[in-house]
Amino acid sequence: MKKLLTTGLILALLIWNSVLTYEVFFNQKTDTTVNPEGTVVQTVVTEFDTDVTRVVETSIEKVVGIQSIQFDEVFSTGSGAIFDSKDGLVHIVTNNHVVENASKIRVVFANGEEVEAKLMGSDVFTDLALLEVEVDFEVNPFKLGDSSLVKVGENALAIGSPLGLEFQGSVTMGIISGKDRVVPVDLDNNGSDDWDSIVLQTDAAINPGNSGGPLINLAGELIGITSMKIADSSVEGMGFAIPINEVMPIIQQIKENGKVIRPVVGISAVSLDELAVYQKSYYGIRLDLNAGLYVMSVMDGSPAQLAGIKEGDVITTFDNISITSFKEFRKLLYSKKVGDVVSISYERNGKTSSVDVKLK
């Protein structure tokens, strides 16, 4: 019995060796050349074809390089993803920070064609922008994926133009390192966070110039727009992309309206946690009140004024959610739509009141 098992094992190994030999033989290309001495030289090259190479081959033409120009000089470069193309009209999504303050925007396609783009609109909060170009050649858009189905650990590819268009079409590969990451963003560079970006985390290399380019899965589907990385000598492999499910509603609004329409309350306010004790005393705010918004001013005819909110009030809740910072207040407000009615609680002269506010 033992001899029979040994014989079977040897036979199986011989069959497997034959299979490998067949695969290598039929995946080899032999180039024959003759050197000056008349000797025949054969060079054997093994061709590799994997899921990744096929995805890259079909995706790289859907990525563009972007040059932002001021005073006839290129001052910023980035990348973009083609998500819509019909009858020669091509729409490209990129980052707001790539095209911000540009007087002219140039799009460079994978085939080398350069076309001036029209900026249809942008949004500073989500760091997204929409470009439109007219072309006389065939352009294929990305198929949109579903970022809610992305799994931590699955492979992801980033394509773009790191460090400039001389490296256009560069591909990096990694995995999805995390979902629903919250990254605070300081939009006006005043040292205070203004917004929380909800992003996908990846260890695929993201370099300057990759901004605005696609993050795709191994089905070639667009699952995110690369936007930022943590640049620190002690940090490696922490890049971020805006999930495509967050991107498309913003881009659709820009496409239809030229901007993102968000509701307003009509107040200027400051977080209590940003005020020193002497400032609270000056404004007449209870010193033990540490969470909320101090209303600095109210716009004439605004929803806040019509609801009776006044300068000096301290807003404590928005839609029954406690407010701890202006950033949180803005996030809650922008989750609503124009015409929605929300309940706002505020404190005035030591008394708490609540009003319904119809957002405009």
N, C-alpha and C positions, 0 to 999 in steps of 0.2 A: 504493500500500500504506500509506504514511504517512498519507494522508488518511483511509483506511478505519479505521485505528487511532484516529485523533483523533475521528472520528465515533462509534466504539464507546465510547470513554471518556466523551464528553459524554452519550451515551444512558444509560450506567450511573449517572452522577451524577444525572441527572434522575430515574431510577427510585428511587435511594436517598433523594433529597429528598422524593419522593412518599410513601415508606414512613414517614419521620420525621414528615411532616405528618399522616399518618393516625394515627400513634401518639399524637401530642400532642392532636389533635382529639378522639379517642375517650377519652382519659384526663382530659379537662377537664370540670369541673362549672361551669355558669354559674348564678349566683344573680342574679335580677332584682329590684331594689327601686326604689321611687319616692320621691324626696326631697320635702320640703315644697313646693318650687317646681313640682312636677309633672314634673320631668325624670326620665327613665328612666335608672337607673344599673345597669350590668352589672359584676359582679365575677367574674373567671375564676380558678378555683383548680385547679391541677394536682395530682391525687392520685398519690402514689408508693406503690408496693407492692413491697417487696424481700424477699429471704430473711430478712434481719435483722428487719424489722418483723413478719413472720409468726411467726418464732420467739419474739419478745418477746410478741406477742399471746397465744400459747398457753402461754407459760411463766410469765408474771408472776403468775397466779393460784396457782401452785404454790409461791410464796415467801411467807413470813410475817415479820412483825415480832415481836420478842420484848422484853418488859419484865421485868427482874428487880427484885423488890420486897423491901424490908426496912423494918420499922417503918412500913408503909403508905406508904413513899416509894420512887419509882423511882430505883434507884442505878446501873442499867446497862441499856443497850439493845443489841440486836443483831438478827440475822436468822436464818432457818432455812429448810431445804428439806424439802418434803413428799416422802417416798419411798415411803410405804405408806398406803393408805386402803381400809378394808373395813367395811361395815355400820356406818358412822358412827364408827368408831374410826380415828383418824389418828395416824400416827407421823412425827415431825419430827426431823431431825438438825441439831445446831448445835454451837457450840464450848463446851467446858467453862468457859472463862473468861467466857463471856457469862452463865451461870447459876450460877456458883460463889458459895456463901454466900447464895443467895436463899432467903427464907422463903416466897415466893410467886412464881409465874411466870405471866405473862399473855401469851397468843399473840393477835396481831391479824392476821386474814386479809385478803386483798386486797379482799374485798367489805365490809370494815369491821367484820365480826363479831369480838367479843372473847371469848376463852374462857380459863378458868384451866387450866393444864397440869399434868400430873403428871410429875415427873422420875423416869424409870425407872432412870437410872444415868448415870455419867459416868466419864471416864478422864483423869487429869491428864497422863499421858505423851503421849498422842496428841492431847490437847486436844479431845476429842469428848464429846458428851452426847446422850442420847436422851429426847425428850419425847413424851408421849401425851395426846391430847385427844379428847373426845367431841363430835360435832357433829350437827346435824339438817339439814344442807344438803350438797349435793354437793361433793365435793373430789376433784380429780384429782392423782395423784402424778406425779413425774418418772419418765421412763424412764431406767434406769441405763445409762451408757455403759461403755466399757472404757478406763480411763486408760492401759493399756499400749500402746494403739494411737494415742494422741495424738501428733501430730507437731509438732516445733518450727516455728513460723511459721504454724500454722493459727489461724484466728480463734477468739476466746473471748469470752463475755459474762459479766459479773458483775452480779447483781441483788441488791438489798438496801435497807437503811434507813440510809444514811450520815448521821451526826450526829443521828439520832433519827427517830421515826416520822413527823414532818412531811414527811420526804423518802422515805417508804416507797415501794418500787417503782421506785427509781432504777436505771437501766441504764447500765453503762459497757462499752465494747468495746475489745478489744486483741487481742494475739496470745499464743500460748504462747511465752514467751521462752526457756524451758529446762525440761528434765525431770530427775528424780532429783537435784534440788538438795539438798544437805545443809546444814541450818541448825541450829547448836547452840542449845540452849535451857537457860536457867538457871531451874529450876522453883521453887527455894526462895529465890531472890534473895540468895544468899550470895556471888555473884561467881564461882562455879565452874559450868561447864556440866554438866548432869545427863543430857541426852538429845540425840540427833540426830534432828531431824524430816526425813523424806524428802518433798519437796514439788515441786509444779509451780510454775514461775515464770511470771508474766504481767505485762504492762504495762497491763492493764485497771485503771482507777483503783480502788483498795481504800482506803476511808476508815473511820474509827471508826464502828461501827454496821453495817458490811458483814460483820463477823465472824460466821461460822456460815452465811452465805448461800451460794447455789450458784454454781459456775463451770460454764457449759454450753457445748457446741459448737453449730455452726449446724444441727445436726439436732435441737436441743432436748434433747439427752441430758445428764444430770448426770455431769460428769467430775471434779468436785472440790468441796471445801468450803473457802471462803475463810477464812483463819485469821490471817494476819499480813502486815505490810509492813515495809520498812526505812524508818523515819521519821528522816530526816536532811536537813538543809538542802542538802547536796551530792548527795543521791540523789533520782532521780525515776523513777517507773514501775517499781518493784521490789516487786510484791505476790506473795503465795504462797498456794497452796491445797493441802489434803491430797488426794492422788489418791483417787478413789472406790474403786479396788481395795484401798487401804489402809483406807478408812473402813468398808466393809461388814462385814468379819470382826469388827472391834471392836464395831460397832453390833449385830451378830447375837448376840455374847456378852452384851452388856448386855441385849438383849431377852430372852434366855433365862435369864440368871443374875442380872441386876440389877447386874452388875459384870464387869470383865475378869479372868478367872482366869489368873494367871501363876505359873510355878513359882518356888520359893524354894530357896536353899541353906542359909540360916540363919546368916549371918555379918554382922558389922559390920566394915567395912574402910575403909582410906584408901589412896589412890594414893601410891606412893613418890615420884613427882615433885612431890607437894605437901608433902613433908617436908623440913625444913632439915637441914643436916649434923649439927647438935647433937641434933636429934630422932632421926635415924638412930642416932647413937651411944648415945643414951639407951635406945632400944629394942633395941640390939644387932644392928642391920642392917648388912650389909657396905656400906661407903661407895661401892664401885664398882657396887653393884646399884641401877640407876636405873629399872627397869621392873618392875611387879608391884603386888600389893595386900598391905599389911600387915594381918593379921587382928587387929582390936582385941578382938573377943569372938565367942563361938560360942554359939548358942542351945541350951538343953537339949533333947535328943531330935530335933534337926534333922538333915537329911541330912548336913551337914558333920560334926557330932559323931559320927554313926553310922559315917562313913567314916574317922574318926580325925584329922580336921583340928583343930588346937588354936590357942588364942590365942597370938600371936607368930609364927605361920607366915607366910611370904611366898608368896602364890599367884602363879605365873609363867605358867601356861598354863591355858586352859579349852577342853576339847574339842580339844586339840592346836593351839590358836591362842594366840600370845603375848599377854599382857595388858599394856597400857601405862597404862590408866586405869580408874577405877571405872565411868565412863560406858560404856566399851567392854565391860567385864565385864557390866554390866546389859543392854546391847543383845544380847550373845551369849546371856545367860541367858534373856531374854524371847523369844528366837527359838525356844526349846525348849518342850516340853509337859510337863505334870505326868506323872510316870512314866518320862520319858526317863532313860537312864543316860549320864552324861558322864564323861570322864576329866579329873581336875584334878591338875596338878603343883604342888608347893610345896617351898619350901626351909626347912629347920629345922636350926639349928646347923651351917650350912655344907654340909649334905647335901640332895640333891634326891630327892624321892619322888613317886610317882604313885598315885592311888587312883581307883576308880570310885565315883561318887556318883549315887544314884537320887533324882531331883528330886521334891519334894512340892509 
